[in-house]
């Protein structure tokens, strides 16, 4: 059976170069999607609280 771990030197070099750009994705029970864990930490509003919404 072939190994799933890449041992190609070019692959390892690319992984080291761009390792800091990897995103952590989690399954969100609020929206049912996959996204970074801090996405729902801030309250999302369509309008500023100081201005009334146009009807």
C-alpha positions in Angstrom: 0.0 0.0 0.0 1.3 3.4 -0.9 2.1 5.9 1.9 -0.2 9.0 2.1 2.7 11.0 3.6 4.5 13.0 0.9 8.3 12.5 0.9 9.0 14.5 -2.3 11.7 17.1 -1.4 9.8 19.8 -3.4 6.6 19.1 -1.5 8.5 19.4 1.8 10.1 22.7 0.7 6.7 24.2 -0.3 5.1 23.0 2.9 7.9 24.8 4.9 7.6 28.0 2.8 3.9 28.3 3.1 3.2 26.6 6.4 2.4 29.9 8.1 -0.5 30.6 5.6 -2.5 27.5 6.6 -5.9 28.1 7.9 -7.6 26.2 10.7 -11.1 25.2 9.6 -13.7 23.8 11.9 -17.3 22.6 11.4 -19.6 25.2 12.8 -22.8 24.1 14.5 -24.3 27.6 14.2 -24.3 27.7 10.4 -23.4 24.1 9.4 -20.4 25.2 7.3 -16.6 25.0 7.6 -14.7 28.2 8.4 -12.0 29.6 10.8 -13.1 29.2 14.4 -13.2 33.0 15.2 -15.7 33.8 12.5 -18.7 33.9 14.7 -17.0 35.6 17.7 -18.0 39.1 16.6 -21.6 40.1 16.2 -22.6 40.5 12.6 -24.8 43.5 11.8 -26.0 44.8 8.5 -26.5 48.3 9.8 -24.7 50.6 12.3 -26.5 50.6 15.7 -26.6 54.4 15.6 -28.4 54.7 12.3 -31.9 53.4 11.7 -32.4 50.9 8.9 -34.1 52.2 5.7 -37.4 50.5 5.2 
